[in-house]
Amino acid sequence: MRTTRIGAAAAMLLLAVGLAGCGLTIPTDPDGTLESVRDAELRVGFSPDPGLITDDGRGSPDGSLPDLVDGFAHTLDADVDWTEGSEETLVGMLERGDLDLVVGGMTDQSPWIDRAGMTRGYPGIDGADGRSIVMLVPLGENGFLSALETYLDEEVGS
């Protein structure tokens, strides 16, 4: 019995060493969103929502959500490229890989859950008025989602 335990422990150690050598990081981004955005461009779609995000008429929106997005982009040394549209249009662009992030008045009750990854809900965002606001990312891009949630947790709490 003791030999079996030693053998099992040795197998687990070899597995751990083998996985560490693979350079595997968790969570991962199958499409590499986090790395493609870093030191480059964060493509963000926005849907105006009073109190959270408004179109300033100059190509970049105003409000608490743009401030959070700009702050997150700064942590990645990325420039933000804004695109305005309806939620449906923006989710389609996210699915096609034309956007990295979508923001607006979406809540944790969003119907887009089957078509986009979603942050946890953040009721502490200025202008949320008690709503639990979420941001949308491409499905499966869990490294990018994790980095975004880490930033949001620090800025507005969870």
C-alpha positions as YAML, in Angstrom:
chain: A
units: angstrom
residues:
- id: 1
  name: MET
  ca: [0.00, 0.00, 0.00]
- id: 2
  name: ARG
  ca: [2.86, 2.39, 0.86]
- id: 3
  name: THR
  ca: [4.50, 1.68, -2.50]
- id: 4
  name: THR
  ca: [1.26, 2.55, -4.30]
- id: 5
  name: ARG
  ca: [1.08, 5.92, -2.53]
- id: 6
  name: ILE
  ca: [4.70, 6.71, -3.35]
- id: 7
  name: GLY
  ca: [4.11, 5.76, -6.99]
- id: 8
  name: ALA
  ca: [1.00, 7.94, -7.16]
- id: 9
  name: ALA
  ca: [2.84, 10.86, -5.58]
- id: 10
  name: ALA
  ca: [5.72, 10.47, -8.03]
- id: 11
  name: ALA
  ca: [3.28, 10.39, -10.97]
- id: 12
  name: MET
  ca: [1.58, 13.56, -9.74]
- id: 13
  name: LEU
  ca: [4.96, 15.28, -9.34]
- id: 14
  name: LEU
  ca: [5.97, 14.31, -12.89]
- id: 15
  name: LEU
  ca: [2.65, 15.56, -14.24]
- id: 16
  name: ALA
  ca: [3.03, 18.89, -12.42]
- id: 17
  name: VAL
  ca: [6.59, 19.35, -13.69]
- id: 18
  name: GLY
  ca: [5.52, 18.40, -17.20]
- id: 19
  name: LEU
  ca: [2.65, 20.87, -17.24]
- id: 20
  name: ALA
  ca: [4.85, 23.63, -15.83]
- id: 21
  name: GLY
  ca: [7.25, 23.11, -18.71]
- id: 22
  name: CYS
  ca: [4.49, 23.50, -21.30]
- id: 23
  name: GLY
  ca: [4.14, 27.21, -20.64]
- id: 24
  name: LEU
  ca: [0.43, 26.65, -20.10]
- id: 25
  name: THR
  ca: [-1.23, 29.57, -18.36]
- id: 26
  name: ILE
  ca: [-4.68, 29.50, -16.94]
- id: 27
  name: PRO
  ca: [-7.01, 31.09, -17.75]
- id: 28
  name: THR
  ca: [-6.26, 31.03, -21.47]
- id: 29
  name: ASP
  ca: [-7.40, 32.96, -24.51]
- id: 30
  name: PRO
  ca: [-7.83, 30.59, -27.48]
- id: 31
  name: ASP
  ca: [-7.89, 33.57, -29.86]
- id: 32
  name: GLY
  ca: [-5.19, 35.52, -27.96]
- id: 33
  name: THR
  ca: [-7.26, 38.62, -27.19]
- id: 34
  name: LEU
  ca: [-5.24, 39.74, -24.17]
- id: 35
  name: GLU
  ca: [-1.91, 39.48, -25.98]
- id: 36
  name: SER
  ca: [-3.19, 41.04, -29.21]
- id: 37
  name: VAL
  ca: [-4.50, 44.05, -27.27]
- id: 38
  name: ARG
  ca: [-1.39, 44.54, -25.10]
- id: 39
  name: ASP
  ca: [0.78, 47.40, -26.45]
- id: 40
  name: ALA
  ca: [-1.68, 47.79, -29.34]
- id: 41
  name: GLU
  ca: [-5.35, 48.66, -29.73]
- id: 42
  name: LEU
  ca: [-8.42, 47.78, -27.65]
- id: 43
  name: ARG
  ca: [-11.44, 47.80, -29.99]
- id: 44
  name: VAL
  ca: [-14.49, 48.73, -27.91]
- id: 45
  name: GLY
  ca: [-18.10, 48.87, -28.96]
- id: 46
  name: PHE
  ca: [-20.49, 51.03, -26.97]
- id: 47
  name: SER
  ca: [-24.20, 51.47, -26.76]
- id: 48
  name: PRO
  ca: [-25.18, 54.78, -25.11]
- id: 49
  name: ASP
  ca: [-26.97, 54.57, -21.78]
- id: 50
  name: PRO
  ca: [-27.87, 57.66, -19.72]
- id: 51
  name: GLY
  ca: [-25.68, 58.00, -16.65]
- id: 52
  name: LEU
  ca: [-23.14, 55.42, -17.82]
- id: 53
  name: ILE
  ca: [-22.04, 56.31, -21.34]
- id: 54
  name: THR
  ca: [-22.98, 59.07, -23.77]
- id: 55
  name: ASP
  ca: [-21.76, 60.00, -27.23]
- id: 56
  name: ASP
  ca: [-19.76, 63.22, -27.10]
- id: 57
  name: GLY
  ca: [-20.05, 63.77, -30.86]
- id: 58
  name: ARG
  ca: [-16.25, 63.70, -31.25]
- id: 59
  name: GLY
  ca: [-15.78, 59.98, -31.74]
- id: 60
  name: SER
  ca: [-15.18, 58.94, -28.15]
- id: 61
  name: PRO
  ca: [-17.88, 58.62, -25.49]
- id: 62
  name: ASP
  ca: [-18.13, 60.24, -22.04]
- id: 63
  name: GLY
  ca: [-19.14, 58.74, -18.71]
- id: 64
  name: SER
  ca: [-18.11, 56.28, -16.06]
- id: 65
  name: LEU
  ca: [-17.87, 53.29, -18.43]
- id: 66
  name: PRO
  ca: [-15.46, 55.02, -20.84]
- id: 67
  name: ASP
  ca: [-13.38, 56.10, -17.84]
- id: 68
  name: LEU
  ca: [-13.15, 52.46, -16.71]
- id: 69
  name: VAL
  ca: [-12.33, 51.23, -20.22]
- id: 70
  name: ASP
  ca: [-9.64, 53.90, -20.63]
- id: 71
  name: GLY
  ca: [-8.14, 52.92, -17.27]
- id: 72
  name: PHE
  ca: [-8.12, 49.23, -18.21]
- id: 73
  name: ALA
  ca: [-6.56, 50.02, -21.60]
- id: 74
  name: HIS
  ca: [-3.87, 52.03, -19.81]
- id: 75
  name: THR
  ca: [-2.90, 48.94, -17.77]
- id: 76
  name: LEU
  ca: [-2.32, 47.14, -21.09]
- id: 77
  name: ASP
  ca: [-0.56, 50.09, -22.76]
- id: 78
  name: ALA
  ca: [-3.33, 49.99, -25.36]
- id: 79
  name: ASP
  ca: [-5.12, 52.74, -27.26]
- id: 80
  name: VAL
  ca: [-8.91, 52.58, -27.35]
- id: 81
  name: ASP
  ca: [-10.76, 52.56, -30.68]
- id: 82
  name: TRP
  ca: [-14.46, 53.27, -30.04]
- id: 83
  name: THR
  ca: [-17.39, 52.07, -32.19]
- id: 84
  name: GLU
  ca: [-20.97, 53.11, -31.46]
- id: 85
  name: GLY
  ca: [-23.90, 50.85, -32.23]
- id: 86
  name: SER
  ca: [-26.91, 48.97, -30.97]
- id: 87
  name: GLU
  ca: [-26.32, 46.07, -28.60]
- id: 88
  name: GLU
  ca: [-27.29, 43.55, -31.29]
- id: 89
  name: THR
  ca: [-24.91, 45.06, -33.85]
- id: 90
  name: LEU
  ca: [-22.07, 45.22, -31.35]
- id: 91
  name: VAL
  ca: [-22.56, 41.63, -30.16]
- id: 92
  name: GLY
  ca: [-22.43, 40.52, -33.81]
- id: 93
  name: MET
  ca: [-19.16, 42.42, -34.27]
- id: 94
  name: LEU
  ca: [-17.81, 40.84, -31.08]
- id: 95
  name: GLU
  ca: [-18.68, 37.37, -32.42]
- id: 96
  name: ARG
  ca: [-16.95, 38.09, -35.76]
- id: 97
  name: GLY
  ca: [-13.80, 39.28, -34.00]
- id: 98
  name: ASP
  ca: [-14.23, 42.92, -35.00]
- id: 99
  name: LEU
  ca: [-14.40, 44.07, -31.35]
- id: 100
  name: ASP
  ca: [-12.60, 43.05, -28.16]
- id: 101
  name: LEU
  ca: [-15.08, 44.51, -25.65]
- id: 102
  name: VAL
  ca: [-18.65, 45.83, -25.58]
- id: 103
  name: VAL
  ca: [-19.98, 48.24, -22.94]
- id: 104
  name: GLY
  ca: [-23.29, 49.95, -22.29]
- id: 105
  name: GLY
  ca: [-26.23, 49.45, -19.99]
- id: 106
  name: MET
  ca: [-26.08, 45.63, -20.10]
- id: 107
  name: THR
  ca: [-26.81, 43.94, -16.78]
- id: 108
  name: ASP
  ca: [-26.19, 40.51, -15.31]
- id: 109
  name: GLN
  ca: [-29.65, 39.60, -16.68]
- id: 110
  name: SER
  ca: [-28.46, 40.21, -20.25]
- id: 111
  name: PRO
  ca: [-29.88, 38.05, -23.04]
- id: 112
  name: TRP
  ca: [-26.42, 37.98, -24.70]
- id: 113
  name: ILE
  ca: [-25.07, 35.28, -22.34]
- id: 114
  name: ASP
  ca: [-25.17, 32.65, -25.13]
- id: 115
  name: ARG
  ca: [-23.29, 34.86, -27.60]
- id: 116
  name: ALA
  ca: [-20.67, 36.63, -25.48]
- id: 117
  name: GLY
  ca: [-18.53, 36.21, -22.40]
- id: 118
  name: MET
  ca: [-19.67, 38.42, -19.56]
- id: 119
  name: THR
  ca: [-18.00, 39.99, -16.56]
- id: 120
  name: ARG
  ca: [-19.50, 39.66, -13.11]
- id: 121
  name: GLY
  ca: [-22.12, 42.30, -12.38]
- id: 122
  name: TYR
  ca: [-20.83, 45.59, -10.93]
- id: 123
  name: PRO
  ca: [-23.55, 47.62, -9.16]
- id: 124
  name: GLY
  ca: [-20.89, 50.03, -7.83]
- id: 125
  name: ILE
  ca: [-20.22, 51.68, -11.20]
- id: 126
  name: ASP
  ca: [-21.18, 55.37, -11.13]
- id: 127
  name: GLY
  ca: [-24.51, 55.85, -12.88]
- id: 128
  name: ALA
  ca: [-25.60, 52.21, -12.51]
- id: 129
  name: ASP
  ca: [-28.58, 53.28, -10.37]
- id: 130
  name: GLY
  ca: [-28.73, 49.91, -8.60]
- id: 131
  name: ARG
  ca: [-28.28, 47.87, -11.78]
- id: 132
  name: SER
  ca: [-25.59, 45.20, -11.83]
- id: 133
  name: ILE
  ca: [-23.65, 46.34, -14.94]
- id: 134
  name: VAL
  ca: [-21.64, 43.85, -17.02]
- id: 135
  name: MET
  ca: [-19.19, 44.17, -19.91]
- id: 136
  name: LEU
  ca: [-19.10, 41.72, -22.81]
- id: 137
  name: VAL
  ca: [-16.01, 39.99, -24.25]
- id: 138
  name: PRO
  ca: [-15.58, 37.31, -26.94]
- id: 139
  name: LEU
  ca: [-16.71, 33.84, -25.84]
- id: 140
  name: GLY
  ca: [-13.87, 31.73, -24.46]
- id: 141
  name: GLU
  ca: [-11.38, 34.57, -24.00]
- id: 142
  name: ASN
  ca: [-11.00, 33.82, -20.30]
- id: 143
  name: GLY
  ca: [-7.55, 35.37, -19.83]
- id: 144
  name: PHE
  ca: [-8.83, 38.69, -21.18]
- id: 145
  name: LEU
  ca: [-12.00, 38.39, -19.08]
- id: 146
  name: SER
  ca: [-9.96, 37.64, -15.95]
- id: 147
  name: ALA
  ca: [-7.67, 40.65, -16.51]
- id: 148
  name: LEU
  ca: [-10.71, 42.90, -17.03]
- id: 149
  name: GLU
  ca: [-12.47, 41.62, -13.90]
- id: 150
  name: THR
  ca: [-9.30, 42.03, -11.83]
- id: 151
  name: TYR
  ca: [-9.14, 45.66, -12.94]
- id: 152
  name: LEU
  ca: [-12.86, 46.26, -12.31]
- id: 153
  name: ASP
  ca: [-12.63, 44.63, -8.85]
- id: 154
  name: GLU
  ca: [-9.87, 47.09, -7.93]
- id: 155
  name: GLU
  ca: [-11.69, 50.12, -9.33]
- id: 156
  name: VAL
  ca: [-15.34, 49.56, -8.35]
- id: 157
  name: GLY
  ca: [-15.42, 46.40, -6.20]
- id: 158
  name: SER
  ca: [-17.46, 43.33, -6.94]
...
